[in-house]
Structure formats: C-alpha cells, structure tokens
Amino acid sequence: MREKNCIITGGTSGLGLSLVKKFINNGFFVHIIARDNAKIKKLLNYFYERNFKSFNFYQVDLADESELKKAILQLKSLSEIDVLINNAGALFIKKELNSKGIEKTFVVNYLSHFFLTISLIDLIKKTKNSRIVNISSTFHKFAKLNLDDINFSKNYNGWIAYCNSKLMNILLNYKIGRVYDNSINCYAVNPGWVNTNFGNNNPSRLRFLLNLARNKFAKKPSNVADDIYNLCTGQEYLDYSGKYLLRNKVVKSSKLSYRQDLQDKLWEMSLKMIN
C-alpha cells in the first residue's frame, strides 16, 4: 500500500502537534507547515529520538505570501494528497499588517489557507476519499464581517478580527462544497476550547488570563486530535462533507455563514488577492 500524504499547518504546538503525532503514528507521511524555527528544531529532535522518518518541514510565516508560495511549489510535486488540515491560527490584539499591508489575522487564519487549498485542490480532488479540514471556532458566531474593510481602517478590534476569520473559514468550506458539487470532502470543524498556546503572542496580562482559563476548562489537544483523525479516515464521515461539525457531529453554524452572497464575494475577493 502507498504511503498517504497529510498536510498540517501550525503543526509544532497545541492541536497541530497532536495531529502531527497522531497521523505519523498511523502510517501517514506528514508535511508540517510551521513558522517558529525553535519549535521546528525541538520537534525534529523528538522525531529523531524515535526514529520517525515520515515527515517533512516547511518553515513558513503564513503572513508572508512569498514563503507560502515556495512551500506550495514543493507540495505540488506530490502525486496525491489525502488530507489537508488548515489548523494554524493567531490572535493579534494589536493591529499588525504584513508586507503587503494586509491585516495579519485575516491573512494567517484565512487567506493563507485559502491560497494553500486552492493551489492544491486538483491534487486533493483526484485522490480517492481525500479530506480537507478547516479549523473554525464557536467564536465565528460573534463575527461582524465587513468584506469592504478587511483591514479595519477605522477601528481595529482584535477579537472581532479573529471571529471574522473563523467565520470566513466556514464560508470557504460551504463555497467549496458548492463549487465542486460536493465532489471534494471538506469539513469545517469546531474543535471546542483546546488547551494550546493560542494567544501567547499578545501582552502578558492577556496571556495570563488565557492560560488560567485554559488550564481549568480547556480540552486536551490529543483528545481533539483523535476526533479529527477519525473524521479524516472513517468512511462513515464521507456523508458529512460540506458541513460544520462539533465532536464529529453535524451542527448548525451562524445564520451569516449560510449566506451565499457572502460566500461568493469572499471567494472572488480572495482569488483576486492571491492573483
């Protein structure tokens, strides 16, 4: 049997790291897209100690389109792609722009994943029973999306930017289902609140509050990784394609997420932004 290919963004910590370990331990060749060189080296040492060989790293800042393009060119050399998990996410309480002047929450959490997905979608489509998983959040329900002002030109709110990006992941998921007439297995997943390093790039007070709440209430990343692995490999989940899932059960997303005009506008805008 051939070795199956799995691509995971944000694969060096939190949920992404648990997913990497889960897929490698189950015979997948895992392509890990990550930014932090120190974390990559640490994970490399972990793999070498255990004689793991079925992996490849792509050091990419998802806010940098040129870096992502290089990784995409390498990934296009694969003969098949079985699983793509758009997992990486960031929260920027203080507004930050990338080199093209685009707000980073939008780029990292949504646009980079759109670019990666669209660039590889032909390979994914031709692979039997392949899956795309877009990690969203229950916070998408608090989005205040204005596609005419992605950069928050007047008043920036980091939490709203984050909520918007998670809504956009669902809009993309539904649009892919429509464009490809459900010939691609694509899922938007709410992992619940997971105990990860999410938000630790922000000021110390916010980091303290997030860590305090996470340690008390959040789920273990390994438990969520088990659910997502089952979603990506179980035949019983093929009928759930194009849906929004929580604990591998179909649930309703926000009313805004079902608006086809928003799905279409976001799709066209995203295509123009990635040329």
N, C-alpha and C positions, 0 to 999 in steps of 0.2 A: 504494500500500500504506500502511496506517496505521502510525503510529509505535508501537513496542512499549514498554510500561512495565516498568521493573525497579526494585525497591526493595532497597536495601542498607543494613544497619545497620553502624555503625562504619566509614564509608566515607572517612575522611580520612587514614588512615595504614595501613601494612602491607598485608596481604592485601586488606582492604576497599578501599583506594585503588587497588590494582592492578585489582581487579574493576570499580570505577567507570570507570577509563580504558578498560578492555577493552570494556565494554558501550557506552559512549558512542562509541568509535571504530568500533563495528559497528552504529550506527544506532538504538540504544535511547535512550529518554528515561529518565534515571536519577534516582530520588528517593533522596537521600542523607540518612540519619538519623545525626547525629553530635552530640557534646556540646561539644567544645572549640572555642570561638569563634575563637581564634587560628589553629587549623588550618583552619577553615572559610574564613576570610579569605584564607589562603595559597592554598588550592585555588581559591577564586574568582578570584584574580589569575591563576593558572595557566590557568584556563578562558578568561578574557577575553583573555589574550595570544594564545590560539589560536583565538579567535572561536567557542568552543563555546557553544551555546545550549540544548542538550537536557538540562537538569538542573534540579533544584530542591533546595534545602536545607531541612531541618527540624532546628533546633537543639533537641536533646532530651537530657536526662540520663535514661538508661533506668532509673535507680533511682527516678525521680520519676514516679509514675503519672499525675499531672495533666498533666505536659508531654507524655507519650506519648499521652494521650487527645486532646490538641489536634492532634497530628500525624495520628492515626488519622482524626479527623473530616475533615481535609483530604484524606487519601488515599482516603477513601470516595467522594469526588466523581469519582474516575476512572471511566471507563466499563469498562475492563478492566485486569487486572494479569497480566502474562505471567510475571514472575519475582519471587520474594521470596527474598532471601538473608539469613538470620539469622546474621550474621557476628560482631557485636560481642561482645567477651569481656573479662573483667577478673579479676585475681587480687588478693585482699586478704589479705595475710599477717596483718595485724592486723584483728581483727573490727570491722566497721563496719555500722551499721544505717541504713536510710533513714528518712524522716519518719514512716512507719507502723510503725517498729520491726521491720522485716524485714531479715534479713542480706543485704548487698548482692551478694555473689557469686551467690546464688540468684536475686535479682531481676534483675540485669543480664544474666547469662549464660543464664538460663532463663525466668523468669516474664514478663519484658518481651516476649520473643519469642513466648511462648505467647499473650499478650494481643494482640500485633500480628497473629499468624497467625489466631487465632480471629475477630478483628474483621474481617479482610479475606477470610476464606476463601470467602465466597459469590462475591465478585468473581473470585477466583482460579479457583474451580471452573467458572465459566461461560465462562472464556477457554480456547479450544482449545489443547491441548498446553502449558498453563502448568506451571510448576515451583516447588516450594518446596525450598530447600536449607537444611538445619540443620547448621551447622559444629560438629562434635564434636571428639573427640581420642582418641588411643590411651590417654590417661590415664583414660578412663572405666572402664578395667578395674581401676583401683585404688580405685574408689568404695567407701564404706562408708555406704550410704544408709539413713537413718532418717527416714521421712516424718512421723513423730510428733514430730520435734525438728529442724525445718529450721533453726532459729536457733542450734543448738549451745549449748543453755542451760547445759551443764556445762563441757565442754572444747572450745574452738574450735580448729580446725586449718585454716588457710587452704588448704593443698594438698588436703586431703580435701574441703573445700567446693568447690574448683574441679573436682576429679574427679567429685564428685557431680553438679555442674551439667552436665557433659558427658555423664554417663550419662542424666540427665533429658532432654537433647536427643534422645537415641536412643529413649528410652521414648516421648516425644511423637511422634516420627516413626513408630514402629510403631503407636501408637494411632490416629493419623490414617489410616493405611492400613486399619486395622480398621473404624473408624467410617464412613469414606467408601467402604469396599469397593474401595479402590484406584482410585476414580474421580478422585482427585487425584494428580498425580505429585509425590511427596515423597521426598526423599533425605536421609539422614544421612551427612555426609562427614567423613572423617578426612583433613585436608589434609597430614598429616605435620608435621614440625617446620619452621616457616616463620620466616624472619628478619624479625621485626617488632618493634614497641615494647612488646609484651606484657610485663607485669610491672614496667614502669618507674615505676609509681606507688608502689612499695614502697621500703624503706630502701636506701641507697646500696650496701651490701655485696651484697645480693641482685641489684640492678641490674647491678653489675659482673660477677658470676658469670654471669648470664643472657646479657649482651651478649658476654662472652668465648666462651661455648659456642655462641651463635647464629652469630657471625662465622665460627666454624670448621666447624660441622656443619650449619647450617640451610639450607633450600632458599630460592631466590629467590621472593618473592611473585608476581612476574609469571609464573613457570612454573606455579605452582599455579592462578593466575587463568585461565590458558589451559585447564587441565583442567576447571575449574568452568564456564567459558563453554561449552565443548563439551558438557558434561553438560546445560546449560540450553537448548541449541539443537539438539542432534543427535537425530534421530528414533530412532537405534539405542538410545538410553538410556531410552526410554519403558518398556521391559520391566523396567527395574531399579527401578521405583517401589516405595517402601516398604522399600528395602534400605539397608544400611550399606556405604559404598564407600571404597576407598582407591585413588587414581590411576585412578578411574573403573572399577574392577573390584569386583565384589561380594565382600566378605569377611565373616567371622563377627565379630560383636560379643560382648561378655561374656555368660555364662550369665544373669546377673542382668537384662540388658536384654530378654530374651525372656519374662520373667515377666509374664503378662497381669494378674495381680492387682496388681502394682506399676504397670503402665501405667494400669490403671483407677483406682487410688487416687490417683495423681498427677494424672490428668485431673480427677477430681471435686474434689480439693483446690484445684487451680489455678482451676477455674471459680468456686468459692466466693471465692477470694482476689481475683478481678477483678470480682466481683459480676455 
